[in-house]
Amino acid sequence: MNPVKVSREGVRRLTDLPNIGKAMARDLCLIGITQPAQLAGRSAMEMYRDLCRITQSVQDPCVIDVFMSVTSFMSGGEPRAWWSFTEERKRLVGQERLQPSSTKGGVA
């Protein structure tokens, strides 16, 4: 849903969330998320790695931005467009690349 149209009180289904349409709702279901409340406190990076593992393909990095937008929203943040998380995602991915390989989770 367009973030401008999201009403926190009206969020009942995954497609009621900011930036979530039918395709992304299906992706969330693939990783075991079927209700919006299940997103609070989740790690967008872990969700992304789970989706890549389950689909056996590397997903577009913008999926991380979408996951960041919904985890932020369900943890009390304002509804924001997914692309407003791009710079934060790039910082996070850069930080993960700097960590020793034994401490980061792989996509495969």
C-alpha positions as CSV (number, residue, x, y, z in Angstrom):
1,M,0.0,0.0,0.0
2,N,1.1,3.5,-0.6
3,P,2.6,4.8,2.6
4,V,0.5,8.0,2.4
5,K,-2.7,5.9,2.6
6,V,-1.6,3.7,5.5
7,S,-3.6,4.0,8.7
8,R,-2.0,2.1,11.6
9,E,-5.4,1.3,13.0
10,G,-6.4,-0.2,9.7
11,V,-3.5,-2.6,9.4
12,R,-4.9,-6.1,9.5
13,R,-3.4,-7.9,6.4
14,L,0.1,-7.7,5.0
15,T,-1.2,-5.7,2.0
16,D,-2.4,-3.0,4.5
17,L,1.3,-2.3,5.3
18,P,3.3,0.5,3.6
19,N,5.0,-0.6,0.4
20,I,3.4,-4.1,0.4
21,G,1.5,-5.3,-2.6
22,K,0.4,-8.8,-3.5
23,A,3.8,-10.0,-4.7
24,M,5.7,-8.8,-1.6
25,A,2.9,-10.2,0.6
26,R,3.6,-13.6,-1.0
27,D,7.3,-13.3,-0.4
28,L,6.6,-12.5,3.3
29,C,4.4,-15.6,3.5
30,L,7.3,-17.6,2.0
31,I,9.5,-16.7,5.0
32,G,6.7,-17.5,7.5
33,I,5.2,-14.0,8.0
34,T,1.5,-14.1,7.6
35,Q,0.4,-11.3,10.0
36,P,1.7,-7.7,10.3
37,A,2.4,-8.1,14.0
38,Q,5.0,-10.7,13.2
39,L,7.2,-8.0,11.7
40,A,7.8,-6.1,15.0
41,G,11.4,-6.5,16.1
42,R,12.4,-8.5,13.1
43,S,15.7,-8.0,11.2
44,A,15.2,-6.9,7.6
45,M,18.6,-8.3,6.7
46,E,17.7,-11.7,8.2
47,M,14.4,-11.7,6.4
48,Y,16.2,-10.9,3.1
49,R,18.7,-13.7,3.7
50,D,15.8,-16.1,4.5
51,L,13.9,-15.1,1.3
52,C,17.1,-15.6,-0.8
53,R,17.7,-19.0,0.7
54,I,14.1,-20.2,0.3
55,T,13.8,-18.9,-3.3
56,Q,17.3,-20.1,-4.1
57,S,18.0,-16.8,-5.8
58,V,19.6,-13.5,-4.9
59,Q,16.8,-11.0,-4.5
60,D,17.0,-7.3,-5.6
61,P,18.6,-5.4,-2.7
62,C,15.6,-3.0,-2.8
63,V,13.7,-5.9,-1.1
64,I,15.8,-5.1,2.0
65,D,14.5,-1.5,1.8
66,V,10.9,-2.7,1.7
67,F,11.6,-5.1,4.7
68,M,13.2,-2.2,6.6
69,S,10.1,0.0,5.9
70,V,7.7,-2.6,7.3
71,T,9.8,-3.6,10.3
72,S,10.2,0.0,11.2
73,F,6.5,0.7,10.8
74,M,5.5,-2.3,12.9
75,S,8.0,-1.2,15.6
76,G,6.2,2.2,15.9
77,G,7.8,4.2,13.1
78,E,6.0,6.4,10.6
79,P,4.9,4.9,7.3
80,R,7.6,5.8,4.8
81,A,8.4,5.1,1.2
82,W,10.7,2.1,0.8
83,W,13.3,4.2,-1.1
84,S,13.8,6.4,2.0
85,F,15.6,3.4,3.5
86,T,18.1,2.9,0.7
87,E,20.9,4.9,2.2
88,E,20.5,3.1,5.6
89,R,20.5,-0.2,3.8
90,K,23.7,0.7,1.9
91,R,25.4,1.5,5.2
92,L,24.2,-1.7,6.8
93,V,25.4,-3.8,3.8
94,G,28.7,-2.0,3.9
95,Q,29.2,-2.7,7.6
96,E,28.4,-6.4,7.1
97,R,31.0,-6.6,4.4
98,L,33.6,-5.2,6.8
99,Q,32.8,-7.9,9.5
100,P,34.9,-11.1,9.5
101,S,33.1,-13.8,7.5
102,S,32.5,-16.0,10.6
103,T,30.2,-13.4,12.1
104,K,27.9,-12.7,9.1
105,G,25.1,-14.8,7.7
106,G,25.4,-15.9,4.1
107,V,22.7,-15.7,1.5
108,A,23.3,-19.2,0.1
